[in-house]
Amino acid sequence: MRTNYNTNLPGFIIDVNHRIPEDSLVRKIDTVINQVPDKFFNKADRKVGRIGYSSRLMLKIILLAYAKNVFSGREIEKLLNTDLEIIWISQDTHMTYKTTNNFRSNRWVSKMIENLSEWLNNFLENKGSVKIDTAYIDGTIVAADTYKYGFIWKKSAKKFLEKLYLKL
């Protein structure tokens, strides 16, 4: 069970809708995640207990927070109260940091994100937004020790690249 979630409902969103540009990142995240098939979200949604937040909603909030370089659950909670874009995408939903942290640590969510990343790569490639025929590899590894650097050799980079293409 989950609460109904739809960004097209009238309410608070109408008041801030005109303040968010049409080409903003939040609208792009909203459009892409709304196109994801429901089969990716079924197991991540709770079936018993209190009616929870939609996995689609939670994923949108977390993706937008990560895009803003906010990774802490408490900082995401602050954004839900102060940032206009996150208020718009969450429909002014107030949730605690525990909710976002529980969602991120759920074992079904990690599997959902693995499956979703494959779907998203194919989706973006089909739209022409991403090309996967070229991979750029930075071979430097900087260690914690001062003036100690290591390099990844060409053979290991090729081997890693072949495994990457097999996954895609």
C-alpha positions in Angstrom: 0.0 0.0 0.0 1.1 3.5 -0.6 -0.3 7.0 -0.8 -1.3 8.3 -4.2 1.4 10.4 -5.7 0.8 12.6 -8.8 2.6 15.9 -9.6 -0.3 17.0 -11.8 -2.8 17.5 -9.0 -3.9 21.1 -8.1 -2.8 22.5 -4.8 0.4 24.0 -3.5 2.3 23.1 -6.7 0.3 25.6 -8.8 1.7 28.4 -6.6 5.3 27.5 -7.3 5.0 25.9 -10.7 5.6 29.2 -12.6 8.9 29.7 -10.6 10.6 26.6 -11.9 11.9 26.9 -15.4 10.7 24.4 -18.0 14.3 23.3 -18.8 15.3 22.8 -15.1 16.9 19.6 -13.8 13.9 19.0 -11.4 11.5 18.8 -14.4 13.8 16.5 -16.3 14.1 14.1 -13.3 10.3 14.2 -12.9 9.7 13.5 -16.6 12.2 10.6 -16.7 11.2 8.9 -13.5 7.5 9.2 -14.5 8.3 7.2 -17.6 9.9 4.3 -15.7 7.6 1.3 -15.7 5.8 0.4 -12.5 7.5 -3.1 -12.4 10.7 -1.5 -11.1 8.9 -0.1 -8.0 6.7 -2.9 -7.0 9.0 -4.8 -4.6 10.4 -1.6 -3.0 6.9 -0.5 -1.9 5.7 -1.7 1.5 2.8 -4.1 1.6 2.1 -4.0 5.3 2.2 -1.5 8.1 1.6 2.2 7.8 1.0 3.6 4.3 4.4 4.7 3.2 5.6 7.1 0.6 5.8 6.1 -3.0 9.1 4.7 -4.1 8.9 6.9 -7.2 8.6 10.0 -5.0 11.5 8.9 -2.8 13.7 8.2 -5.8 12.9 11.6 -7.3 13.8 13.4 -4.0 17.0 11.4 -3.5 18.1 11.9 -7.1 17.5 15.7 -6.9 19.3 15.9 -3.6 22.3 14.0 -4.9 22.3 16.3 -8.0 22.6 19.2 -5.5 25.5 17.5 -3.7 23.4 16.7 -0.6 23.9 13.2 0.6 23.0 13.4 4.3 19.5 12.3 5.4 19.3 15.3 7.7 20.4 17.7 5.0 17.8 16.2 2.6 15.2 16.8 5.4 16.2 20.5 5.4 15.9 20.7 1.7 12.4 19.3 1.9 11.5 22.4 4.0 13.5 25.1 2.2 14.4 24.2 -1.4 11.7 25.3 -3.9 12.5 22.5 -6.4 12.3 19.7 -3.9 9.2 21.2 -2.4 7.7 21.1 -5.9 8.7 17.6 -6.7 7.6 16.3 -3.3 4.3 18.2 -3.3 5.3 19.9 -0.1 5.6 16.5 1.6 7.4 16.6 5.0 9.3 13.5 6.0 12.0 12.9 8.5 15.6 12.0 7.8 14.9 8.5 9.1 12.4 8.0 6.2 15.0 8.8 3.5 17.7 6.8 5.3 15.4 3.8 5.7 14.5 4.0 2.0 18.1 4.1 0.9 19.1 1.2 3.2 16.2 -1.1 2.1 17.6 -4.2 0.3 14.8 -4.0 -2.3 15.8 -0.5 -3.2 19.4 -1.4 -4.0 18.2 -4.1 -6.4 15.6 -1.7 -7.8 18.4 0.8 -8.5 20.6 -1.8 -10.2 17.7 -2.8 -12.6 16.7 0.9 -13.0 20.3 1.9 -14.0 20.3 -0.6 -16.9 16.8 0.6 -18.0 17.9 4.3 -17.7 21.1 3.7 -19.8 19.0 2.1 -22.5 16.4 4.9 -22.3 18.9 7.7 -22.6 20.7 5.9 -25.4 17.5 5.5 -27.4 16.7 9.2 -26.9 20.1 10.1 -28.1 21.1 11.8 -24.9 24.0 9.4 -24.2 26.4 7.5 -26.5 28.0 4.3 -25.1 30.4 3.6 -27.9 33.2 5.5 -26.2 34.4 5.2 -22.6 36.8 7.7 -21.0 39.0 6.2 -18.3 41.2 8.3 -16.0 43.9 5.9 -15.0 45.4 7.8 -12.1 44.9 6.6 -8.5 45.8 9.1 -5.8 46.7 7.5 -2.5 46.4 9.1 1.0 50.2 9.2 1.3 51.8 12.4 0.0 53.5 12.1 -3.4 52.5 8.6 -3.8 50.7 7.9 -7.1 49.7 4.8 -9.0 48.6 4.2 -12.5 46.2 1.7 -14.0 47.8 -0.1 -16.9 46.3 -0.3 -20.4 45.6 -4.1 -20.2 43.6 -3.8 -17.0 41.6 -0.9 -18.4 40.8 -2.9 -21.5 39.7 -5.9 -19.4 37.5 -3.6 -17.3 36.0 -2.0 -20.4 35.1 -5.4 -21.9 33.3 -6.4 -18.7 31.5 -3.0 -18.7 30.2 -3.5 -22.2 29.0 -7.1 -21.4 26.9 -5.6 -18.6 25.3 -3.1 -20.9 
